[in-house]
Every structure is written in C-alpha cells, then in structure tokens.
Amino acid sequence: MRRRRFLSQTLRAGMTGMAWPWIAAAPSRRGDARPLVLSTWDFGERANAQALRVLAAGGSPLDAVEAAARVPESDPDVQSVGYGGLPNADGVVELDAAIMDGDTLQAGSVAGLRGIKHPVSVARKVMEDTAHVMLVGRGAERFAHREGFRKEKLLTRAARETWRRGPQPPDPGRHDTIGICLLAADGAMAAACTTSGLGWKLPGRVGDSPLIGHGMYCDSRAGAAAATGVGEEVIKVCGSYQVVEYMRQGVEPDDAVRRVLARVVARDAANAGKLVAFIALRADGAVGFGSLLDGFVAALATPAGSELLSAPGLGPDLR
C-alpha cells in the first residue's frame, strides 16, 4: 500500500510514541496541528483538500465536511458513493448520507434516496430545516425536490456493467463509505458520511452510514468517529458512538478503535474475515484508525500537508 509523506518536518516529528505497532503511522496527539481532517479511503484525500479550502475561505466546520463529502458524490469513478455508485439488486442506485455538528449534536440524515446526486446536502437540510433527524425513501426524495434539488440519472455505464457482471471478491482499495471527521482551529468539530451502500443490496436496505451513532458520530467535547465496511456488523455494536465514548473516557483513539473491533469479533469469530474499519479523531487532535482486514487506508490532512495511512488488518489478532 502506497504511503505519502507529510510536507512538514514538524508534523513528521510529531508522529512518534505510538501506543500500538499497527497504528504507527498515526500521531498520538496533534493538538498543535489544526485544522485537521481525517477521512476513510484514498479518495478521502481529495475530500480533505476541499474541506481545508472551505475552512480557509471562512466556511464553518459543517460547510467543510459537506463540501468534502460532495467530492466523491460527484465522482463517477468512485463506485461506492453518489454518482456512479453501484445499484441495488433491481439495478437502481439508492444513496444514504448523514452529517453532524459536534458543538450542538444536531444531526441530519437520509436513506434510500434515489435520483439526487448529493444526499449529504439533503441530510444537512433535514438537520437545519426540519424538526427531524432522518428521512427515508420517497419521503426523502419529495423533501429534496421541495428544497430545490433536481432529479438526476445516477447510474453510469461503468456501474451498470459492473452490476451486470455480478458481485466479485471484495476490493478493499475502492470499497464503501467515505466518512469524514474534522477538527477546526477553534476546537469545533463536525462529521459527515455518504455512500451508495452495498452493491446488489435488497431494495430498501439501509446500512450503518445514515444512522447517527453507527456509521458516524461527533461530539466536540470528546471526538468524532466514522465507520466503513459491512454496515450490519457496525450497527450491532453502535460502532462510531462507542469509539467516541471510549475516547470520552480517556482511551487513546487507536485503542478505542481496537476495542470496538474486538466487540465485532467477540460473539462471532467469522467476523474477523469481514471488512469493518473505523477512523477516530479525539477533541485534542489525537488520531486513530484500524480495520479487521488488510487494505484499509485513512487520509489525514492539515494545511501543512496530507498523507495516506495504512496498517495490517487486526482480524487474526482479535479472534
């Protein structure tokens, strides 16, 4: 797995003293490196860059994570998010997204949304313009149209051809949800996630991504976390919320992730062979991440530079 070095010698020097060998790429503290954005997968690098641009222009943390999520939502080459995402068993693209303000705990989400390219922006509208947290299916679609979002064709030729070939062995390098956790210079935090969900899923299936506390959770007093992989297993342990709660209790982010992954495996050893991964960003800037399988990467960025972080899968160690 390729790695990219930070541009700043100072940032590189801060990456010592790790608690776990598998987290050796991630700093245990980054309180002096703000703003900071942590995202899942390699396409998170471009999302992170957009988030930092929005902050530099005076945007809020919510503005930044929304803009970041819109980057892969617009990219037809990312077949697990937004436009170009793999369709369900009927050949229809259904999208899920969520967004959360760490200062207020206000959140919004949508699930099973069809024909709208930017579900993360609809989720923000749910948060800000309604008394609700989550809208689904046709109700979410009608709300989006009422808010001015236009209906678009989301199924690309490439996604349709992939769908016709049927499910293949997993490719961790381009799999699943993007989750974004952000710490602003003033300590405010925000998070977002967006996905087209599991390819070939049953119509109406909802994974962890739009469920607050499962696919993503954010509290500026403790930290933020996001999940990726097999959403059903994340849901069973309230994954992202639990990562944040461990950090609230003083657990290092890398250890918090490891503990939740251990819960995923504890009652079913077969889960060690599934892709479940988390990123964690503590309120003081400490970073952690981990996965049950090899191949997961996290994208980390500050105004000084960006890096892709990878580590061996933990599944065999947690059986």
N, C-alpha and C positions, 0 to 999 in steps of 0.2 A: 504494500500500500504506500503510495507516494506521500511525502511529507513536505511541507513548506515552512521555511524559517521565518520568524518574525523579523521585521526590518530593523527593529530597535535592539541594540545590545542590552539596554537596561531591562527591557521586557524579557529577553532571553535569560538574563541573570536572575530574574525572579522565579524561574521555574525549577528551583531546587528544593530538596527536603520533602519529597513526596511521601505520602503515607502508604501507598501500595505500588508495587512494581508495575502493575498493569495500567496505572494511571500516570506513569512517569512523564507523559507529555503535558500534563495539565498542572497549573500552579495551585498550591495550597491556599495562597492568599494573593489577591490582586487589588487591594484597597486603593492603591495609587494609580491604577490604570482604568480610568473612566472617561467617557462611556465605554461599556463593554457589551458585546453581543455574542451570544452562543447559540448555534443552530445545529440541527441534525443534517447529516449527509453532505456530500461535496457541493451540491447545488446551493447549500446554505451560504457559501462564500459570497455569491453574488447578492443574495438576500441581505446578508450582513452589511455589505458595502452600501446598499441602498438605505438601510436603516441609519447608518452613520451619516450619509448625505442629508437625510431628512433632519436629523438632530442638529447638524452643523448649520442648517438653514433656519433653525429656530423652531422646528417641529417638536411636538410632545412625544413622550415615550410611546403612547398609543399610536400616534401618527407614524412613528418609525416602524413599529412591528407590523402594522397594517401594510405599509408600503413594502416592507421586506417580504411579507407573505404573497403579495401581488406579483412579485418577480417570478417565482416558479409557477404561479397560477396562469401566467401568460405564456409560459414556455412550452411549446408543443413537443419538445424533446424529453420533457420530464413526464413519464407515463404514469406517475402516481399522484399527480397534483393537477387540478384545474384543467385548462385547455390541453387536450392531448392525453388526459388520464384514461386508464383502461376502463372499459364499461362493465356493467353487471352482466348476469347470465343472459339477459334479454338483449344485450348489445346497447344499453343505454348508460350514459355517463351520469352518475349521481355523486354530488360533492358534499363534503362536510367541512366545517371550519368553526373556530372559536377564537375569542380574543378576551383579554382580562387586564384590568387596571389594578396594579399591585397596591396602590395607595388606598383605594376605596373598596376593593374587592368586587366592584361592578364587573359583570361579565355578560357576554352575548354569544350565541352560537346558532348554527343552522345545520340541519342534517337532511340527507336525501334530496338536496336541491338540484334541480335539473335546469339546464339551459342558461345558467348565469355564470359567467367566467370567473367572477371574483367573490366567492362566498365569504371570504374574510371581511369584506366591506359590508356585506349584508349582515353578518354577525355583529359588526360594530353598530349598525343601525338598530338592530334588535336591542342592543345594550342601551343605546342613548335615546331612542325614540319610542320605546315601549316600556311597559311595566313588567316585561317578561325577560327570561334569560335565554330560552330556546324555542325556535320554531322549526317545524319539520315538513317535508314533503310539499304538497300542493299549497298548504298554508304559507310556508316559507317562500314559495315561488310567487304567490299572489302579493305577499308583502313586498318582495323585491321589486316587482313591477310597479307597485304603487309608489315606491321610493325612487323610481326613475331608472332602475337597472333594466337594460334591454335584453331580450332573449337572443341567444347566440347558439350556433352549432358548435358543440364542444368535441365531437368525435372526429378525430383526424384520420386520414387514410392509414397512417402508420399504426395508430392504436387499433383501428378496425382489423388490420391484417394480423397484428399480434393476438387479438381476441379470437380471430378465426382459427389460428394455429392451436389454441387451447393452452391451458396452464403448463408452464415449463418449470424445471427445477429453479428454486429462488436465486436471484442475482442480487446479493446484498449491496452491490455497488450502486444500484439505482432503484432501490426499494422504498416505497412507502412514504409516510407523512414527513412534512417539514414542520418541526417545532422550533420556535424562536423565543429565547429568553433575553431580556435586555435590562441593563443597569445603567441609568443615566448619571451624569456628573453630580447631580444633587441628591442621589440616592433613591430617586423614584424608579420603580420597576414596572415592566409590562411584559406580557407574553401573548403569543398567538400560535395557532397551528392550522394547517389546511391540508386536505387530502381528497383524492378521488376514491379512497378506500380500497378494499381488497378487490382485485380484478376477478371477474366471473362470480362475484358475490350474488346471493339471492337478492332480488329486488327488494328494497326497503331495509336491507341490513345496515345497521349503524355500529361502527366500531368505537374505539375509545376517544378518537380525536375531538369530536364536538362535545364530549361530556366533561364538564368542568370538574377538576379533581382527578380525572383519569388520564386523558391524553395530555392535559396541561393544567398547571395551577401556578398562581403568582400571588405573593404577599410581600410587600416591600419591607415588612418588619422581620421577615425570615428568609425569603428567597423565592426562586422560581424553578420549575422543572417541566420537562416535556418528554413524551414517550414516542416511540416508533416501533413498528413490528406488528406482531399478532395482537390486535386490539383486544380480543376476547380475554387473553391472559392478563393484560394490563388492567382491564375492568375488574377482574376478580380480586385484585389486591388494592384497588383505588390508588394506582401506582404513583402518579405525579404528586398527588396530595400527600402521600406517605413519605415520599422523598423530601418534600418541603418540611413536613412535620419533624422528621429526623433532624434536619438542619436547624429547625427552631430549638430543638433540644440540645444543640451544641455539637451534633455529629458532623464530622467533616463531609463535604459533598460527595467525595468518592466513596466513602464508607456508607453514606446514606443510600447511594445507588446500589451498592453491593448488597446491602441488607434487603432492599426491596426485590432485587433479582433473586435473592435466596428464597424469599417468600413465594415467588413464582414457581420455583422448582420444588419447594418443600413438600407439597402434597401430591405432586406428580413429577417424578423424575424424568419422564419423557419430555417435559417442557424444556429441559436443558438443551434439546436439539432444535428448539424453535427460536426464531429471531424476536427477541424482546430487548429493547435498549432504552436508556434514559440519558438525558443531559440534566445537569443541576448547576444553578448559579445562586450562590448564597448572597445575602444582602450586603456583606462586606466585600464582595468581589471574588470570593473563593469559587473555584470551578471544579466540577467533577463530571464524569461520564463513564458508561460501561454498557456491555452487551453480553448476552448469553452466547452469541455466535461470533466468529471471526468476521471481519469485513465491514463492521460499522465504523463510520468516521463522524466526527463532530467538527464544525467550523467555528473558530474563535477569532474575534476581531476587535481591535481598538483603533483609534485614529493613527496609532503608530505602525500598524500592520495587521496582517492576518495569517492564519495557519490552519491547516487541516491536522486533526489529531486522531490517531488510530491506536488500537490496542487489541491484544488477543482476546478471544471470547472467554467468558468466565464459566460457561455451562459445565464443562467437565469438573471444575473445582467445587461446584455447588451441589453436585449430585448427593 
